[in-house]
Each structure stands twice: as C-alpha cells, then as structure tokens.
C-alpha cells in the first residue's frame, strides 16, 4: 500500500510524502502506482520550475519513497501558487483514492 501524506503549515499545504508501493500489480505493470507517482511528481516539478521554489526533495525509488517540503520563507505569491499546486495534487490523489482505496492511504496533517 502507498501512503500519501499532505502536510499543512497553518491553512496552507506545505509538502507531500509518499511511501510504499501500491501492490496493485507487478512492478512495471502497476498503473495505480504510476498514476500516484505522476500526480505527485508533476506537482513537485510545478513547484520547482513554474513557481521557482527550492523544494527540499528526496526520492528512493527502490523503497517507493518521495518527500517534497516547501521552505518556511516564501513570498506571498509563491505561497499562494504553491498551495494551488499542492491542492490540485491532493485532488488528483484523492480521486485515485476513491477508486483504489485498497491500495492507497491518503492523509492530511
């Protein structure tokens, strides 16, 4: 099972972590894992390349781990844009969770 955890700082989202493999299918055939990865990795790319944020980013493909955390100091515009991107990623993962809750655990803290 993959656990996707969106992190909050006040009323804004401040990061996301994913841990574990979904187990929906064998490696290379797991469309649920690929979908979750695509949503989260696209959000991270948006944070870094579109908003210009130096995201603290860690990946361990073997362990199925990804962590992306926003720095504390952001401009108001960066914080706004980052929150929109992370909320959009949350919507994408939430939609996947609705169809594949046996393989995805979704949390916000």
N, C-alpha and C positions, 0 to 999 in steps of 0.2 A: 504494500500500500504506500502511496505517496502522500505525505502530509505537506500541505501548502499553508504557510502561516504568513498573513499580512500583519505588519507591525504598525502601531499607531504612536504618534507623538502629539498629544493634545487631540485636536479634532481632525488632524491630517494623517494620512498614511505616510509612513517613513521608511518602509522597506518590505522585503518579502524573502522568505526562505522556503525552499523545497527540499524534502528529504525522503529518500527511498524510491524504489521502483514500484510502479503500479501493480505489476503482476498480471495484467490483463492478457498478455500474450508473451511469447518468447522474445528475447532481445532481437531487435531489428524488425519485428513484426508488431510491436506494441503501439497501436495507434493512440491509445489513451495517454501513455507516457509522452509520445511525440507531440500530442496536442497541448498538454500541460507545459511541456518544455518550450514549445513555440510561443505560447502566450506570454510566459514569464520572461523568456529571453528577448522577445521583441520589446517588451516594456523596458527592460534594462537598457537595450540599445537606444530606445527613445529618450530615456533619462540622460544617457551619456552624450549621444550625438545630436539630438534635437534641442534639448534643454541646456546642454553643456555642463552637466553636473559631474563632479569627480566622485562617482559612486564607489563605495567600498564593496568590492565584488570578489566572491570566492566560488570556485567550482571544483567538484570532484566527480567526474563522470562515472567512475567505477562504483562509487558509493551512492550515486544518484543524489548528489548534494549541490545546491546552489543557494547562495546568500547574497543579497544586494541591499545595502543600507545607505540611506542618504546622510550626508554630513549634517551636523547641527546648524551650521551657519549657511543659510541660503538667502538670496534676495526674495522679496515678496513675490515677484514674478516667477522665479524658479520654484518656490514652494507651491504656488498655485498650479503651475504646469506639471510639476512632479506629482502632485496629488491627483490631478486629472488622469495622468498616465497610469498611476498605480490603481486608481479606482476602476479604470477601464480594464486593466488586467484582472482585478478582482471579479468584475462582471463576467469576463471570459472564463475564468476558472470556476466561478460559481455555476455558470451554465453547464460546464463539463461535469461538475459535481452532481448536478441534478440527474444527469443520465448515467453516471458511473460512480455512485456513492460507495459501492463495494470496493472501489479501487483508489478513491481519493478521499482524504480527510481535509476539510477546509476550516481554518481557524482565523480569527482576527483578535489580536491582543495589543 
